[in-house]
Structures are given as C-alpha cells and as structure tokens.
Amino acid sequence: MPTIQPENIAPSPSKTGLPTQQLLFQSAYSEIENALDSRQFAEAIALSETVMSYYLAARKASLQSQDASRIRLTCIGALVFELSGIKLHGVRETNKIALSLYLKVMDWSEEKNRLLHELLTANDSAPWSERYANLEDVATRGAALVADLLVIQADEWSANGSLFDAPIPNTNATATSSIETV
C-alpha cells in the first residue's frame, strides 16, 4: 500500500479556491476509490461512512450556525432524522434533492449494518471469503452516495460560498459505534 504524504492529502485551498472541507472530502473519495480497486471493501465502507457522517454534521451546522457548539458527530440515522425534520427539534433541510439523498444514505447505512453483522453470524456456513465478498455491493453503493453528496456540496458551495466549511463538530460527546443500528 502506498504511503500517503501530508501534502498529497488535500491541496491547499489557496491553490484551488475551494474550501478545505470540500478538498478533504474529495481526497477521502479518492481513497475510497483506491480501496475499492484493491478490494478492501471494509475500508471503503468505513471511509464512506465517515465522509457521510461528517458531511451530514457539517450540513446540520450550516443550517443552525447560531448554535454550532452543539454539533456532534453521531450515527448517520440520527443526523438524517434531524435534517429531515423527523426529529422535531432538529433542523430541516430545504433542498429536496439533498433530502432524498440523505434518506438513501440512511437506507445504505442500515444495509451496511446488516451485512457487517452477518460477517460474524455463526448459523451461516458460508466461508469468510464469501461473506466478505458480499460487502462489495454495499461498498460500491456507498462510494456512489459519497460522490452524489460531493456533487450537492459543490453545487451549494458555488451558489453560497463556503457553506460546508462549518465548525468542527464537538467530539467530546459519547462515542457511538460505527456499526450501531438506528
């Protein structure tokens, strides 16, 4: 596996004119593609989930900038519930295309959880290699969803400036498992 040098992680915003967050998401997407090419499906899934979660947290922060200190990284389902207005005290996404995509992200997250748990289900006689190969579809769909989020992010940025360069979410909250179901 190649060593990634810090200068290769993301170009300087001053060189590209793009916000740092967008550049980092693009770099992460590149790593997701590399993981898929290397058949490292668990890595691609983990990176996709991280980008999705941070994207949703940043979007939430951009919608409630008056209270950015309360933003916390949490599971995808909780963030989508807030952005969709399902959680009554949450913020509400006004972009219908983005909202539809967030719901697809939540569905993907639930499928990912099911497949990851099935890796360790003892009542299935399938060998590990077959179980792991089942992750390919969810890893590929996760990468496609990240790409779709990046398109929406780029559209928002070009329309509104650095909308997604939100404050860093508060990570002092109780950590939640990346495979926690919603």
C-alpha positions as CSV (number, residue, x, y, z in Angstrom):
1,M,0.0,0.0,0.0
2,P,1.5,3.4,-1.0
3,T,2.4,5.9,1.7
4,I,0.4,9.0,1.7
5,Q,2.4,12.2,2.2
6,P,0.6,15.0,4.0
7,E,0.9,17.3,1.0
8,N,-1.0,14.8,-1.1
9,I,-3.9,14.5,1.3
10,A,-5.6,17.7,0.1
11,P,-4.3,20.6,-2.0
12,S,-4.1,24.0,-0.3
13,P,-7.4,26.0,-0.5
14,S,-5.4,29.0,-1.7
15,K,-4.2,27.0,-4.7
16,T,-7.6,25.7,-5.7
17,G,-10.0,28.3,-4.5
18,L,-12.1,25.5,-2.9
19,P,-12.9,25.3,0.8
20,T,-10.8,23.0,2.9
21,Q,-13.7,20.7,3.7
22,Q,-14.5,20.1,0.1
23,L,-10.9,19.3,-0.7
24,L,-10.7,16.8,2.2
25,F,-14.0,15.1,1.1
26,Q,-12.6,14.8,-2.4
27,S,-9.3,13.3,-1.1
28,A,-11.3,10.9,1.0
29,Y,-13.4,9.9,-2.1
30,S,-10.1,9.2,-3.9
31,E,-9.1,6.9,-1.1
32,I,-12.5,5.2,-1.2
33,E,-11.9,4.5,-4.9
34,N,-8.4,3.1,-4.2
35,A,-9.9,0.8,-1.5
36,L,-12.5,-0.5,-4.0
37,D,-9.8,-1.0,-6.6
38,S,-7.8,-3.0,-4.0
39,R,-10.9,-5.0,-3.0
40,Q,-10.6,-3.6,0.5
41,F,-14.4,-3.3,1.0
42,A,-14.4,-2.8,4.7
43,E,-12.0,0.1,4.3
44,A,-14.1,1.7,1.6
45,I,-17.2,1.3,3.7
46,A,-15.6,2.8,6.8
47,L,-14.3,5.8,4.7
48,S,-17.7,6.3,3.0
49,E,-19.5,6.2,6.4
50,T,-17.0,8.7,7.8
51,V,-17.5,11.1,4.9
52,M,-21.3,10.7,5.0
53,S,-21.4,11.3,8.8
54,Y,-19.2,14.3,8.7
55,Y,-21.0,15.7,5.6
56,L,-24.3,15.5,7.4
57,A,-22.9,17.0,10.6
58,A,-21.4,19.9,8.6
59,R,-24.7,20.4,6.8
60,K,-26.5,20.5,10.1
61,A,-24.0,23.0,11.4
62,S,-24.6,25.2,8.3
63,L,-28.3,25.2,8.9
64,Q,-28.0,26.2,12.5
65,S,-24.9,28.3,12.7
66,Q,-26.2,30.2,15.6
67,D,-25.7,27.1,17.8
68,A,-22.7,25.4,16.2
69,S,-21.2,24.5,19.6
70,R,-23.9,21.8,19.9
71,I,-23.0,20.0,16.7
72,R,-21.8,16.5,17.4
73,L,-20.6,13.6,15.3
74,T,-23.1,10.9,15.6
75,C,-24.6,8.0,13.7
76,I,-26.0,8.6,10.2
77,G,-29.5,7.8,11.2
78,A,-29.7,10.4,13.9
79,L,-28.3,13.1,11.6
80,V,-30.8,12.2,8.9
81,F,-33.6,12.2,11.4
82,E,-32.7,15.8,12.4
83,L,-32.1,17.0,8.8
84,S,-35.3,15.5,7.6
85,G,-37.4,17.0,10.4
86,I,-38.4,13.6,11.7
87,K,-36.8,14.6,15.0
88,L,-39.0,17.6,15.9
89,H,-36.3,19.7,17.5
90,G,-33.9,19.2,14.7
91,V,-33.0,21.5,11.8
92,R,-34.7,20.9,8.5
93,E,-33.0,20.5,5.1
94,T,-34.7,22.7,2.5
95,N,-33.1,21.2,-0.6
96,K,-35.5,18.4,-1.7
97,I,-32.8,16.6,-3.8
98,A,-30.4,16.6,-0.9
99,L,-33.1,15.3,1.5
100,S,-33.9,12.5,-0.9
101,L,-30.2,11.6,-1.0
102,Y,-29.9,11.7,2.8
103,L,-32.7,9.1,3.1
104,K,-30.8,6.9,0.6
105,V,-27.7,7.4,2.8
106,M,-29.7,6.2,5.8
107,D,-31.0,3.1,3.9
108,W,-27.4,2.4,2.8
109,S,-26.3,2.6,6.4
110,E,-28.9,0.2,7.6
111,E,-27.9,-2.3,4.8
112,K,-24.3,-1.9,5.7
113,N,-25.0,-2.6,9.4
114,R,-26.9,-5.8,8.4
115,L,-24.1,-7.1,6.2
116,L,-21.3,-6.3,8.7
117,H,-23.2,-8.1,11.4
118,E,-23.7,-11.1,9.0
119,L,-20.0,-11.4,8.7
120,L,-20.0,-12.9,12.2
121,T,-23.3,-14.8,12.2
122,A,-22.4,-18.3,13.3
123,N,-25.6,-20.0,11.9
124,D,-24.4,-19.4,8.3
125,S,-21.9,-22.0,6.9
126,A,-20.5,-19.6,4.2
127,P,-16.7,-19.2,4.4
128,W,-15.2,-15.9,5.4
129,S,-14.1,-15.1,1.8
130,E,-17.7,-15.4,0.5
131,R,-19.1,-13.3,3.4
132,Y,-16.5,-10.6,2.8
133,A,-17.2,-10.6,-1.0
134,N,-20.9,-9.8,-0.1
135,L,-19.6,-6.4,1.1
136,E,-18.6,-5.4,-2.5
137,D,-22.1,-4.1,-3.5
138,V,-22.6,-2.1,-0.3
139,A,-19.1,-0.6,-0.6
140,T,-19.7,0.4,-4.2
141,R,-23.1,1.9,-3.4
142,G,-21.5,3.8,-0.5
143,A,-18.9,5.3,-2.8
144,A,-21.6,6.3,-5.3
145,L,-23.6,8.0,-2.5
146,V,-20.4,9.9,-1.4
147,A,-19.9,11.0,-5.0
148,D,-23.6,12.3,-5.0
149,L,-23.0,14.1,-1.7
150,L,-19.9,15.8,-3.2
151,V,-21.9,17.0,-6.2
152,I,-24.5,18.6,-3.9
153,Q,-21.8,20.1,-1.8
154,A,-20.1,21.6,-4.8
155,D,-23.4,23.0,-6.0
156,E,-24.0,24.5,-2.6
157,W,-20.5,25.9,-2.4
158,S,-20.7,27.5,-5.9
159,A,-24.1,29.0,-5.1
160,N,-23.4,30.2,-1.5
161,G,-19.6,30.3,-0.9
162,S,-18.0,28.0,1.7
163,L,-21.3,26.8,3.2
164,F,-19.8,23.5,4.2
165,D,-16.7,24.8,5.9
166,A,-18.7,24.5,9.1
167,P,-17.1,24.5,12.6
168,I,-15.6,21.2,13.6
169,P,-18.3,19.1,15.3
170,N,-17.9,18.6,19.0
171,T,-16.2,15.2,19.5
172,N,-16.5,15.3,23.3
173,A,-19.8,13.6,23.0
174,T,-20.1,9.9,23.9
175,A,-18.7,8.0,21.1
176,T,-21.1,5.8,19.1
177,S,-20.1,2.6,17.3
178,S,-19.8,2.9,13.5
179,I,-21.8,-0.3,13.2
180,E,-24.6,0.8,15.6
181,T,-28.0,0.4,14.1
182,V,-30.5,3.2,14.1
